[in-house]
Amino acid sequence: MQATTHDSVTQRTAPGSRDLALFGGRPAFDRPLHVGSPNIPDRKRLFRRIEEALDRGWLTNNGPLVREFEERLRELTGAAHVLATSSGTAALEVLVRARGLSGEVIVPSFTYVATVHALQWQGMTPVFADIDPDTGTLDPGHVEQLITPRTSGIVGVHFWGRPCRTDALRRVADENGLALLYDAAHALGSAVDGRPVGSLGDGEIFSFHATKFINAFEGGAVATSDPALAETVDRMRNFGFGPGREVLTHGTNAKMNEISAAMGLTALEHIDEIIAANVLRFEHYRAGLAGLPGVRLRTPGAGERSNHQYVVMEIDSAVTGTGRDQLLRLLHAENIVAQKYFHPGCHRMRPYALRSETHQPLPLPGTEQLAERVLVLPSGLAVTPADVDRICEVVRLALTAGPAH
Ligand SMILES: Cc1ncc(COP(=O)(O)O)c(C=O)c1O
């Protein structure tokens, strides 16, 4: 099977020819290669944990697996408290409520829509700040310009696992009396100057959705070192109940169940191996795409550690002559299911573009630039290093064949 798929790439005529199989022959891969295929490192251990949970008859409501999962996350993030939740979105909704945010909250437009929806769903007005196109994370200078008397907080996103410029954002937040929270859905295991993500903001959230490199089918968590905030999050994720079953606050059902925790724990036991596998694939991409004009792979900044779950390729179509969307179509035809993570910016999505209270200065040039240029390539355990080498061959072929398509 491997040989056949490999042949379908290598037996093509030379780059530059218009007879490339790429544009009409068999796909390069006979199975689709995705971004974010689930990593399932140890099925036996997972099934054993699930059996034990079933035998205990304790399936949810702060069970032993959830507590163990939270403990492992505390160790990993350095946060004093971690509260597991049913999803990353639920974690953010609970966190912003628990921290008492209201009115306007500054957030990047360049994020997955869940970040922005969570604020809006809690009755807040998301105010879109631009990102620095070099890092893909919030531009602290632009954040500062957007602060009004109605602003209550900043929600940064450690996008693609890259930590935000947290020292600059902290200064802006402190000088203006604002909460500083982070959406760390992409960034478990990432760090900056030895400080792990999860310990950078007043509170941070993680996602363990099936597409994340550590997954719990669905799941999330809030990390914080503020004991009062942790207590409120703990209550709010469980209908507002206090320790004595008295309802002490408003709340919702955002609890994680034991089956999800079994999956999350089992994956966490392999986090170092999975990150090493991500790094290996990243290095294969780096070598395979080296020297290709108009193509750049994003790399961690100085002092940063990344989990490398996303391999992000930036395309300068003025150089390649092939646009990002054109390349994406070609890759999809070859069963290389790369993704635009994310496009368009949230400020261009219907519910936000049409709202009447919008007041942010448009356009957001860093957001627009990045949203038009980036592609996330397949990676993770389901994609072998040999697959990566072949993907690079296809990308090369596609970009050097010229605009014949
Ligand atoms: C940046 C970001 N924030 C929030 C979420 C929401 O997490 P969940 O799907 O666990 O609700 C996701 C992805 O799923 C995400 O990519």
The ligand as an SDF file (V2000), in Angstrom:
LIG
                    3D

 16 16  0  0  0  0  0  0  0  0999 V2000
   -8.5060   28.2720   20.4090 C   0  0  0  0  0  0  0  0  0  0  0  0
   -9.6450   27.4150   20.8640 C   0  0  0  0  0  0  0  0  0  0  0  0
  -10.4130   27.8200   21.8880 N   0  0  0  0  0  0  0  0  0  0  0  0
  -11.4420   27.0950   22.3480 C   0  0  0  0  0  0  0  0  0  0  0  0
  -11.7620   25.8830   21.7720 C   0  0  0  0  0  0  0  0  0  0  0  0
  -12.9440   25.1520   22.2710 C   0  0  0  0  0  0  0  0  0  0  0  0
  -12.6420   23.9600   22.8940 O   0  0  0  0  0  0  0  0  0  0  0  0
  -13.7330   22.7870   22.9630 P   0  0  0  0  0  0  0  0  0  0  0  0
  -13.8920   22.2530   21.5750 O   0  0  0  0  0  0  0  0  0  0  0  0
  -13.1190   21.7880   23.8960 O   0  0  0  0  0  0  0  0  0  0  0  0
  -14.9950   23.3730   23.4880 O   0  0  0  0  0  0  0  0  0  0  0  0
  -10.9810   25.4080   20.6860 C   0  0  0  0  0  0  0  0  0  0  0  0
  -11.2120   24.1510   20.0140 C   0  0  0  0  0  0  0  0  0  0  0  0
  -11.8120   23.3010   19.9520 O   0  0  0  0  0  0  0  0  0  0  0  0
   -9.9120   26.1970   20.2160 C   0  0  0  0  0  0  0  0  0  0  0  0
   -9.1780   25.7950   19.1710 O   0  0  0  0  0  0  0  0  0  0  0  0
  1  2  1  0
  2  3  1  0
  2 15  2  0
  3  4  2  0
  4  5  1  0
  5  6  1  0
  5 12  2  0
  6  7  1  0
  7  8  1  0
  8  9  2  0
  8 10  1  0
  8 11  1  0
 12 13  1  0
 12 15  1  0
 13 14  2  0
 15 16  1  0
M  END
$$$$
